Amino acid sequence: MSNEIRKEYSNREITVVWKPGKCIHAGVCVKTLPNVYDPKAKPWITPENATTKALIDQIDRCPSGALSYIKG
């Protein structure tokens, strides 16, 4: 069993999963969807500020794989 830290943020259609240990801080998420990803805010991910399609498109471009999603 892994003890890897993971955080989950839901918009009721998908759950955005962030694994901080994998994050390389490339900034793709913040640059692509600044209304969703704000490193200075708590929580720093607010998936309700974008469409599910926009979230999926952005998450698929995460270079480290630190961001993923679960449908439903």
PyMOL Python script that loads the backbone (N, CA, C, O; Angstrom):
from pymol import cmd

cmd.read_pdbstr("""\
ATOM      1  N   MET A   1       0.845  -1.189   0.000  1.00  0.00           N
ATOM      2  CA  MET A   1       0.000   0.000   0.000  1.00  0.00           C
ATOM      3  C   MET A   1       0.882   1.240   0.000  1.00  0.00           C
ATOM      4  O   MET A   1       1.836   1.341   0.771  1.00  0.00           O
ATOM      5  N   SER A   2       0.544   2.193  -0.885  1.00  0.00           N
ATOM      6  CA  SER A   2       1.336   3.409  -1.016  1.00  0.00           C
ATOM      7  C   SER A   2       0.885   4.463  -0.009  1.00  0.00           C
ATOM      8  O   SER A   2      -0.304   4.593   0.279  1.00  0.00           O
ATOM      9  N   ASN A   3       1.842   5.206   0.518  1.00  0.00           N
ATOM     10  CA  ASN A   3       1.493   6.304   1.413  1.00  0.00           C
ATOM     11  C   ASN A   3       1.714   7.647   0.709  1.00  0.00           C
ATOM     12  O   ASN A   3       1.891   8.681   1.353  1.00  0.00           O
ATOM     13  N   GLU A   4       1.698   7.606  -0.623  1.00  0.00           N
ATOM     14  CA  GLU A   4       1.850   8.813  -1.423  1.00  0.00           C
ATOM     15  C   GLU A   4       0.715   9.797  -1.114  1.00  0.00           C
ATOM     16  O   GLU A   4      -0.457   9.422  -1.069  1.00  0.00           O
ATOM     17  N   ILE A   5       1.083  11.042  -0.906  1.00  0.00           N
ATOM     18  CA  ILE A   5       0.080  12.074  -0.635  1.00  0.00           C
ATOM     19  C   ILE A   5      -0.676  12.373  -1.915  1.00  0.00           C
ATOM     20  O   ILE A   5      -0.087  12.519  -2.986  1.00  0.00           O
ATOM     21  N   ARG A   6      -1.985  12.460  -1.784  1.00  0.00           N
ATOM     22  CA  ARG A   6      -2.824  12.866  -2.905  1.00  0.00           C
ATOM     23  C   ARG A   6      -3.965  13.702  -2.371  1.00  0.00           C
ATOM     24  O   ARG A   6      -4.523  13.425  -1.310  1.00  0.00           O
ATOM     25  N   LYS A   7      -4.298  14.732  -3.129  1.00  0.00           N
ATOM     26  CA  LYS A   7      -5.393  15.627  -2.766  1.00  0.00           C
ATOM     27  C   LYS A   7      -6.432  15.538  -3.866  1.00  0.00           C
ATOM     28  O   LYS A   7      -6.093  15.384  -5.039  1.00  0.00           O
ATOM     29  N   GLU A   8      -7.696  15.634  -3.486  1.00  0.00           N
ATOM     30  CA  GLU A   8      -8.786  15.529  -4.451  1.00  0.00           C
ATOM     31  C   GLU A   8      -9.692  16.742  -4.373  1.00  0.00           C
ATOM     32  O   GLU A   8     -10.008  17.241  -3.293  1.00  0.00           O
ATOM     33  N   TYR A   9     -10.105  17.207  -5.553  1.00  0.00           N
ATOM     34  CA  TYR A   9     -10.963  18.389  -5.676  1.00  0.00           C
ATOM     35  C   TYR A   9     -12.029  18.067  -6.719  1.00  0.00           C
ATOM     36  O   TYR A   9     -11.696  17.715  -7.851  1.00  0.00           O
ATOM     37  N   SER A  10     -13.301  18.182  -6.358  1.00  0.00           N
ATOM     38  CA  SER A  10     -14.380  17.749  -7.239  1.00  0.00           C
ATOM     39  C   SER A  10     -15.249  18.902  -7.717  1.00  0.00           C
ATOM     40  O   SER A  10     -15.468  19.880  -7.003  1.00  0.00           O
ATOM     41  N   ASN A  11     -15.744  18.759  -8.956  1.00  0.00           N
ATOM     42  CA  ASN A  11     -16.755  19.680  -9.471  1.00  0.00           C
ATOM     43  C   ASN A  11     -18.079  18.947  -9.684  1.00  0.00           C
ATOM     44  O   ASN A  11     -18.975  19.466 -10.351  1.00  0.00           O
ATOM     45  N   ARG A  12     -18.204  17.771  -9.134  1.00  0.00           N
ATOM     46  CA  ARG A  12     -19.367  16.882  -9.187  1.00  0.00           C
ATOM     47  C   ARG A  12     -19.444  16.065 -10.473  1.00  0.00           C
ATOM     48  O   ARG A  12     -20.182  15.082 -10.526  1.00  0.00           O
ATOM     49  N   GLU A  13     -18.696  16.448 -11.513  1.00  0.00           N
ATOM     50  CA  GLU A  13     -18.634  15.652 -12.735  1.00  0.00           C
ATOM     51  C   GLU A  13     -17.350  14.842 -12.781  1.00  0.00           C
ATOM     52  O   GLU A  13     -17.348  13.683 -13.197  1.00  0.00           O
ATOM     53  N   ILE A  14     -16.251  15.466 -12.347  1.00  0.00           N
ATOM     54  CA  ILE A  14     -14.980  14.765 -12.230  1.00  0.00           C
ATOM     55  C   ILE A  14     -14.298  15.206 -10.935  1.00  0.00           C
ATOM     56  O   ILE A  14     -14.611  16.248 -10.359  1.00  0.00           O
ATOM     57  N   THR A  15     -13.373  14.387 -10.512  1.00  0.00           N
ATOM     58  CA  THR A  15     -12.547  14.734  -9.361  1.00  0.00           C
ATOM     59  C   THR A  15     -11.124  14.903  -9.868  1.00  0.00           C
ATOM     60  O   THR A  15     -10.552  13.989 -10.462  1.00  0.00           O
ATOM     61  N   VAL A  16     -10.560  16.079  -9.629  1.00  0.00           N
ATOM     62  CA  VAL A  16      -9.169  16.348  -9.979  1.00  0.00           C
ATOM     63  C   VAL A  16      -8.307  15.784  -8.853  1.00  0.00           C
ATOM     64  O   VAL A  16      -8.528  16.083  -7.679  1.00  0.00           O
ATOM     65  N   VAL A  17      -7.331  14.973  -9.221  1.00  0.00           N
ATOM     66  CA  VAL A  17      -6.424  14.368  -8.253  1.00  0.00           C
ATOM     67  C   VAL A  17      -5.042  14.995  -8.451  1.00  0.00           C
ATOM     68  O   VAL A  17      -4.505  15.003  -9.558  1.00  0.00           O
ATOM     69  N   TRP A  18      -4.479  15.517  -7.367  1.00  0.00           N
ATOM     70  CA  TRP A  18      -3.140  16.113  -7.410  1.00  0.00           C
ATOM     71  C   TRP A  18      -2.223  15.340  -6.495  1.00  0.00           C
ATOM     72  O   TRP A  18      -2.532  15.137  -5.321  1.00  0.00           O
ATOM     73  N   LYS A  19      -1.091  14.905  -7.030  1.00  0.00           N
ATOM     74  CA  LYS A  19      -0.066  14.207  -6.258  1.00  0.00           C
ATOM     75  C   LYS A  19       1.140  15.133  -6.151  1.00  0.00           C
ATOM     76  O   LYS A  19       1.970  15.180  -7.059  1.00  0.00           O
ATOM     77  N   PRO A  20       1.242  15.874  -5.038  1.00  0.00           N
ATOM     78  CA  PRO A  20       2.299  16.872  -4.910  1.00  0.00           C
ATOM     79  C   PRO A  20       3.711  16.304  -5.023  1.00  0.00           C
ATOM     80  O   PRO A  20       4.622  17.017  -5.446  1.00  0.00           O
ATOM     81  N   GLY A  21       3.913  15.057  -4.661  1.00  0.00           N
ATOM     82  CA  GLY A  21       5.238  14.457  -4.756  1.00  0.00           C
ATOM     83  C   GLY A  21       5.719  14.267  -6.182  1.00  0.00           C
ATOM     84  O   GLY A  21       6.921  14.145  -6.418  1.00  0.00           O
ATOM     85  N   LYS A  22       4.795  14.240  -7.140  1.00  0.00           N
ATOM     86  CA  LYS A  22       5.147  14.081  -8.549  1.00  0.00           C
ATOM     87  C   LYS A  22       5.273  15.421  -9.272  1.00  0.00           C
ATOM     88  O   LYS A  22       5.825  15.483 -10.371  1.00  0.00           O
ATOM     89  N   CYS A  23       4.769  16.486  -8.665  1.00  0.00           N
ATOM     90  CA  CYS A  23       4.698  17.791  -9.328  1.00  0.00           C
ATOM     91  C   CYS A  23       6.092  18.371  -9.559  1.00  0.00           C
ATOM     92  O   CYS A  23       6.914  18.413  -8.643  1.00  0.00           O
ATOM     93  N   ILE A  24       6.356  18.825 -10.803  1.00  0.00           N
ATOM     94  CA  ILE A  24       7.628  19.463 -11.131  1.00  0.00           C
ATOM     95  C   ILE A  24       7.467  20.979 -11.255  1.00  0.00           C
ATOM     96  O   ILE A  24       8.409  21.669 -11.646  1.00  0.00           O
ATOM     97  N   HIS A  25       6.309  21.493 -10.932  1.00  0.00           N
ATOM     98  CA  HIS A  25       6.022  22.931 -10.922  1.00  0.00           C
ATOM     99  C   HIS A  25       6.325  23.594 -12.264  1.00  0.00           C
ATOM    100  O   HIS A  25       6.890  24.686 -12.318  1.00  0.00           O
ATOM    101  N   ALA A  26       5.939  22.914 -13.347  1.00  0.00           N
ATOM    102  CA  ALA A  26       6.128  23.460 -14.688  1.00  0.00           C
ATOM    103  C   ALA A  26       5.204  24.647 -14.941  1.00  0.00           C
ATOM    104  O   ALA A  26       5.495  25.489 -15.790  1.00  0.00           O
ATOM    105  N   GLY A  27       4.101  24.718 -14.216  1.00  0.00           N
ATOM    106  CA  GLY A  27       3.181  25.841 -14.335  1.00  0.00           C
ATOM    107  C   GLY A  27       2.181  25.730 -15.465  1.00  0.00           C
ATOM    108  O   GLY A  27       1.444  26.681 -15.726  1.00  0.00           O
ATOM    109  N   VAL A  28       2.134  24.599 -16.141  1.00  0.00           N
ATOM    110  CA  VAL A  28       1.192  24.427 -17.247  1.00  0.00           C
ATOM    111  C   VAL A  28      -0.242  24.617 -16.757  1.00  0.00           C
ATOM    112  O   VAL A  28      -1.050  25.251 -17.435  1.00  0.00           O
ATOM    113  N   CYS A  29      -0.555  24.077 -15.599  1.00  0.00           N
ATOM    114  CA  CYS A  29      -1.917  24.189 -15.069  1.00  0.00           C
ATOM    115  C   CYS A  29      -2.279  25.650 -14.789  1.00  0.00           C
ATOM    116  O   CYS A  29      -3.354  26.113 -15.173  1.00  0.00           O
ATOM    117  N   VAL A  30      -1.392  26.359 -14.129  1.00  0.00           N
ATOM    118  CA  VAL A  30      -1.656  27.754 -13.757  1.00  0.00           C
ATOM    119  C   VAL A  30      -1.772  28.632 -15.002  1.00  0.00           C
ATOM    120  O   VAL A  30      -2.638  29.503 -15.065  1.00  0.00           O
ATOM    121  N   LYS A  31      -0.911  28.410 -15.984  1.00  0.00           N
ATOM    122  CA  LYS A  31      -0.937  29.213 -17.218  1.00  0.00           C
ATOM    123  C   LYS A  31      -2.168  28.908 -18.057  1.00  0.00           C
ATOM    124  O   LYS A  31      -2.726  29.803 -18.693  1.00  0.00           O
ATOM    125  N   THR A  32      -2.593  27.646 -18.063  1.00  0.00           N
ATOM    126  CA  THR A  32      -3.731  27.236 -18.898  1.00  0.00           C
ATOM    127  C   THR A  32      -5.067  27.632 -18.281  1.00  0.00           C
ATOM    128  O   THR A  32      -5.943  28.146 -18.977  1.00  0.00           O
ATOM    129  N   LEU A  33      -5.229  27.398 -16.988  1.00  0.00           N
ATOM    130  CA  LEU A  33      -6.499  27.683 -16.309  1.00  0.00           C
ATOM    131  C   LEU A  33      -6.245  28.455 -15.011  1.00  0.00           C
ATOM    132  O   LEU A  33      -6.380  27.894 -13.923  1.00  0.00           O
ATOM    133  N   PRO A  34      -5.881  29.731 -15.116  1.00  0.00           N
ATOM    134  CA  PRO A  34      -5.572  30.498 -13.903  1.00  0.00           C
ATOM    135  C   PRO A  34      -6.764  30.693 -12.970  1.00  0.00           C
ATOM    136  O   PRO A  34      -6.576  30.963 -11.784  1.00  0.00           O
ATOM    137  N   ASN A  35      -7.981  30.561 -13.482  1.00  0.00           N
ATOM    138  CA  ASN A  35      -9.160  30.669 -12.620  1.00  0.00           C
ATOM    139  C   ASN A  35      -9.388  29.415 -11.787  1.00  0.00           C
ATOM    140  O   ASN A  35     -10.163  29.431 -10.831  1.00  0.00           O
ATOM    141  N   VAL A  36      -8.713  28.332 -12.151  1.00  0.00           N
ATOM    142  CA  VAL A  36      -8.842  27.065 -11.433  1.00  0.00           C
ATOM    143  C   VAL A  36      -7.652  26.843 -10.502  1.00  0.00           C
ATOM    144  O   VAL A  36      -7.817  26.450  -9.347  1.00  0.00           O
ATOM    145  N   TYR A  37      -6.450  27.102 -11.021  1.00  0.00           N
ATOM    146  CA  TYR A  37      -5.221  26.809 -10.281  1.00  0.00           C
ATOM    147  C   TYR A  37      -4.593  28.110  -9.785  1.00  0.00           C
ATOM    148  O   TYR A  37      -4.090  28.907 -10.577  1.00  0.00           O
ATOM    149  N   ASP A  38      -4.626  28.317  -8.485  1.00  0.00           N
ATOM    150  CA  ASP A  38      -4.049  29.511  -7.878  1.00  0.00           C
ATOM    151  C   ASP A  38      -3.205  29.077  -6.679  1.00  0.00           C
ATOM    152  O   ASP A  38      -3.741  28.821  -5.601  1.00  0.00           O
ATOM    153  N   PRO A  39      -1.875  28.995  -6.868  1.00  0.00           N
ATOM    154  CA  PRO A  39      -1.007  28.506  -5.798  1.00  0.00           C
ATOM    155  C   PRO A  39      -1.068  29.311  -4.503  1.00  0.00           C
ATOM    156  O   PRO A  39      -0.656  28.821  -3.452  1.00  0.00           O
ATOM    157  N   LYS A  40      -1.572  30.532  -4.566  1.00  0.00           N
ATOM    158  CA  LYS A  40      -1.646  31.382  -3.375  1.00  0.00           C
ATOM    159  C   LYS A  40      -2.949  31.196  -2.607  1.00  0.00           C
ATOM    160  O   LYS A  40      -3.077  31.674  -1.480  1.00  0.00           O
ATOM    161  N   ALA A  41      -3.916  30.505  -3.207  1.00  0.00           N
ATOM    162  CA  ALA A  41      -5.238  30.338  -2.590  1.00  0.00           C
ATOM    163  C   ALA A  41      -5.322  29.016  -1.837  1.00  0.00           C
ATOM    164  O   ALA A  41      -4.521  28.107  -2.056  1.00  0.00           O
ATOM    165  N   LYS A  42      -6.293  28.926  -0.958  1.00  0.00           N
ATOM    166  CA  LYS A  42      -6.603  27.684  -0.250  1.00  0.00           C
ATOM    167  C   LYS A  42      -8.091  27.438  -0.384  1.00  0.00           C
ATOM    168  O   LYS A  42      -8.852  28.266   0.116  1.00  0.00           O
ATOM    169  N   PRO A  43      -8.573  26.393  -1.004  1.00  0.00           N
ATOM    170  CA  PRO A  43      -7.768  25.416  -1.711  1.00  0.00           C
ATOM    171  C   PRO A  43      -7.182  26.016  -2.996  1.00  0.00           C
ATOM    172  O   PRO A  43      -7.743  26.958  -3.556  1.00  0.00           O
ATOM    173  N   TRP A  44      -6.086  25.483  -3.445  1.00  0.00           N
ATOM    174  CA  TRP A  44      -5.427  26.056  -4.607  1.00  0.00           C
ATOM    175  C   TRP A  44      -6.029  25.579  -5.928  1.00  0.00           C
ATOM    176  O   TRP A  44      -5.767  26.169  -6.976  1.00  0.00           O
ATOM    177  N   ILE A  45      -6.832  24.518  -5.883  1.00  0.00           N
ATOM    178  CA  ILE A  45      -7.535  24.031  -7.068  1.00  0.00           C
ATOM    179  C   ILE A  45      -9.030  24.187  -6.834  1.00  0.00           C
ATOM    180  O   ILE A  45      -9.577  23.642  -5.875  1.00  0.00           O
ATOM    181  N   THR A  46      -9.691  24.939  -7.721  1.00  0.00           N
ATOM    182  CA  THR A  46     -11.146  25.121  -7.654  1.00  0.00           C
ATOM    183  C   THR A  46     -11.741  24.695  -8.997  1.00  0.00           C
ATOM    184  O   THR A  46     -11.955  25.531  -9.875  1.00  0.00           O
ATOM    185  N   PRO A  47     -12.008  23.398  -9.157  1.00  0.00           N
ATOM    186  CA  PRO A  47     -12.462  22.865 -10.441  1.00  0.00           C
ATOM    187  C   PRO A  47     -13.809  23.404 -10.898  1.00  0.00           C
ATOM    188  O   PRO A  47     -14.135  23.327 -12.082  1.00  0.00           O
ATOM    189  N   GLU A  48     -14.587  23.941  -9.984  1.00  0.00           N
ATOM    190  CA  GLU A  48     -15.883  24.496 -10.380  1.00  0.00           C
ATOM    191  C   GLU A  48     -15.730  25.769 -11.219  1.00  0.00           C
ATOM    192  O   GLU A  48     -16.720  26.277 -11.747  1.00  0.00           O
ATOM    193  N   ASN A  49     -14.513  26.288 -11.348  1.00  0.00           N
ATOM    194  CA  ASN A  49     -14.276  27.507 -12.120  1.00  0.00           C
ATOM    195  C   ASN A  49     -13.959  27.253 -13.587  1.00  0.00           C
ATOM    196  O   ASN A  49     -13.546  28.171 -14.296  1.00  0.00           O
ATOM    197  N   ALA A  50     -14.147  26.016 -14.056  1.00  0.00           N
ATOM    198  CA  ALA A  50     -13.942  25.686 -15.467  1.00  0.00           C
ATOM    199  C   ALA A  50     -14.883  24.550 -15.847  1.00  0.00           C
ATOM    200  O   ALA A  50     -15.433  23.858 -14.990  1.00  0.00           O
ATOM    201  N   THR A  51     -15.050  24.379 -17.142  1.00  0.00           N
ATOM    202  CA  THR A  51     -15.865  23.265 -17.605  1.00  0.00           C
ATOM    203  C   THR A  51     -15.093  21.968 -17.409  1.00  0.00           C
ATOM    204  O   THR A  51     -13.865  21.972 -17.317  1.00  0.00           O
ATOM    205  N   THR A  52     -15.808  20.880 -17.346  1.00  0.00           N
ATOM    206  CA  THR A  52     -15.173  19.581 -17.206  1.00  0.00           C
ATOM    207  C   THR A  52     -14.266  19.304 -18.396  1.00  0.00           C
ATOM    208  O   THR A  52     -13.174  18.764 -18.223  1.00  0.00           O
ATOM    209  N   LYS A  53     -14.697  19.662 -19.594  1.00  0.00           N
ATOM    210  CA  LYS A  53     -13.867  19.457 -20.781  1.00  0.00           C
ATOM    211  C   LYS A  53     -12.569  20.241 -20.691  1.00  0.00           C
ATOM    212  O   LYS A  53     -11.505  19.713 -21.013  1.00  0.00           O
ATOM    213  N   ALA A  54     -12.641  21.498 -20.256  1.00  0.00           N
ATOM    214  CA  ALA A  54     -11.427  22.316 -20.117  1.00  0.00           C
ATOM    215  C   ALA A  54     -10.483  21.701 -19.080  1.00  0.00           C
ATOM    216  O   ALA A  54      -9.268  21.697 -19.276  1.00  0.00           O
ATOM    217  N   LEU A  55     -11.029  21.187 -17.992  1.00  0.00           N
ATOM    218  CA  LEU A  55     -10.209  20.538 -16.975  1.00  0.00           C
ATOM    219  C   LEU A  55      -9.511  19.303 -17.531  1.00  0.00           C
ATOM    220  O   LEU A  55      -8.309  19.125 -17.334  1.00  0.00           O
ATOM    221  N   ILE A  56     -10.250  18.463 -18.215  1.00  0.00           N
ATOM    222  CA  ILE A  56      -9.681  17.240 -18.782  1.00  0.00           C
ATOM    223  C   ILE A  56      -8.585  17.578 -19.792  1.00  0.00           C
ATOM    224  O   ILE A  56      -7.513  16.973 -19.774  1.00  0.00           O
ATOM    225  N   ASP A  57      -8.854  18.546 -20.673  1.00  0.00           N
ATOM    226  CA  ASP A  57      -7.855  18.945 -21.666  1.00  0.00           C
ATOM    227  C   ASP A  57      -6.578  19.431 -20.993  1.00  0.00           C
ATOM    228  O   ASP A  57      -5.480  19.098 -21.439  1.00  0.00           O
ATOM    229  N   GLN A  58      -6.706  20.209 -19.933  1.00  0.00           N
ATOM    230  CA  GLN A  58      -5.532  20.728 -19.224  1.00  0.00           C
ATOM    231  C   GLN A  58      -4.805  19.611 -18.485  1.00  0.00           C
ATOM    232  O   GLN A  58      -3.580  19.521 -18.558  1.00  0.00           O
ATOM    233  N   ILE A  59      -5.534  18.766 -17.780  1.00  0.00           N
ATOM    234  CA  ILE A  59      -4.915  17.682 -17.019  1.00  0.00           C
ATOM    235  C   ILE A  59      -4.149  16.736 -17.935  1.00  0.00           C
ATOM    236  O   ILE A  59      -3.089  16.233 -17.563  1.00  0.00           O
ATOM    237  N   ASP A  60      -4.679  16.491 -19.130  1.00  0.00           N
ATOM    238  CA  ASP A  60      -3.997  15.620 -20.086  1.00  0.00           C
ATOM    239  C   ASP A  60      -2.652  16.200 -20.541  1.00  0.00           C
ATOM    240  O   ASP A  60      -1.819  15.474 -21.083  1.00  0.00           O
ATOM    241  N   ARG A  61      -2.437  17.491 -20.327  1.00  0.00           N
ATOM    242  CA  ARG A  61      -1.172  18.139 -20.713  1.00  0.00           C
ATOM    243  C   ARG A  61      -0.192  18.292 -19.554  1.00  0.00           C
ATOM    244  O   ARG A  61       0.876  18.877 -19.732  1.00  0.00           O
ATOM    245  N   CYS A  62      -0.524  17.789 -18.397  1.00  0.00           N
ATOM    246  CA  CYS A  62       0.371  17.902 -17.243  1.00  0.00           C
ATOM    247  C   CYS A  62       1.640  17.092 -17.527  1.00  0.00           C
ATOM    248  O   CYS A  62       1.569  15.874 -17.686  1.00  0.00           O
ATOM    249  N   PRO A  63       2.801  17.755 -17.593  1.00  0.00           N
ATOM    250  CA  PRO A  63       4.023  17.049 -17.998  1.00  0.00           C
ATOM    251  C   PRO A  63       4.544  16.026 -16.991  1.00  0.00           C
ATOM    252  O   PRO A  63       5.254  15.098 -17.379  1.00  0.00           O
ATOM    253  N   SER A  64       4.216  16.168 -15.737  1.00  0.00           N
ATOM    254  CA  SER A  64       4.741  15.252 -14.716  1.00  0.00           C
ATOM    255  C   SER A  64       3.792  14.113 -14.369  1.00  0.00           C
ATOM    256  O   SER A  64       4.203  13.109 -13.787  1.00  0.00           O
ATOM    257  N   GLY A  65       2.523  14.272 -14.729  1.00  0.00           N
ATOM    258  CA  GLY A  65       1.526  13.291 -14.319  1.00  0.00           C
ATOM    259  C   GLY A  65       1.041  13.510 -12.895  1.00  0.00           C
ATOM    260  O   GLY A  65       0.365  12.654 -12.325  1.00  0.00           O
ATOM    261  N   ALA A  66       1.386  14.657 -12.320  1.00  0.00           N
ATOM    262  CA  ALA A  66       0.946  14.967 -10.953  1.00  0.00           C
ATOM    263  C   ALA A  66      -0.560  15.208 -10.888  1.00  0.00           C
ATOM    264  O   ALA A  66      -1.182  15.009  -9.844  1.00  0.00           O
ATOM    265  N   LEU A  67      -1.139  15.634 -11.998  1.00  0.00           N
ATOM    266  CA  LEU A  67      -2.583  15.845 -12.069  1.00  0.00           C
ATOM    267  C   LEU A  67      -3.218  14.705 -12.856  1.00  0.00           C
ATOM    268  O   LEU A  67      -2.716  14.298 -13.904  1.00  0.00           O
ATOM    269  N   SER A  68      -4.314  14.205 -12.339  1.00  0.00           N
ATOM    270  CA  SER A  68      -5.118  13.213 -13.030  1.00  0.00           C
ATOM    271  C   SER A  68      -6.561  13.466 -12.651  1.00  0.00           C
ATOM    272  O   SER A  68      -6.852  14.392 -11.894  1.00  0.00           O
ATOM    273  N   TYR A  69      -7.465  12.654 -13.167  1.00  0.00           N
ATOM    274  CA  TYR A  69      -8.870  12.847 -12.821  1.00  0.00           C
ATOM    275  C   TYR A  69      -9.599  11.523 -12.768  1.00  0.00           C
ATOM    276  O   TYR A  69      -9.196  10.528 -13.370  1.00  0.00           O
ATOM    277  N   ILE A  70     -10.688  11.552 -12.024  1.00  0.00           N
ATOM    278  CA  ILE A  70     -11.593  10.415 -11.914  1.00  0.00           C
ATOM    279  C   ILE A  70     -12.964  10.906 -12.370  1.00  0.00           C
ATOM    280  O   ILE A  70     -13.481  11.890 -11.841  1.00  0.00           O
ATOM    281  N   LYS A  71     -13.540  10.233 -13.332  1.00  0.00           N
ATOM    282  CA  LYS A  71     -14.872  10.613 -13.809  1.00  0.00           C
ATOM    283  C   LYS A  71     -15.921  10.132 -12.827  1.00  0.00           C
ATOM    284  O   LYS A  71     -15.802   9.075 -12.207  1.00  0.00           O
ATOM    285  N   GLY A  72     -16.966  10.964 -12.711  1.00  0.00           N
ATOM    286  CA  GLY A  72     -18.096  10.565 -11.885  1.00  0.00           C
ATOM    287  C   GLY A  72     -18.093  11.068 -10.490  1.00  0.00           C
ATOM    288  O   GLY A  72     -19.014  10.776  -9.727  1.00  0.00           O
TER     289      GLY A  72
END
""", "prot")
cmd.dss("prot")
cmd.show_as("cartoon", "prot")
cmd.util.cbc("prot")
cmd.orient("prot")
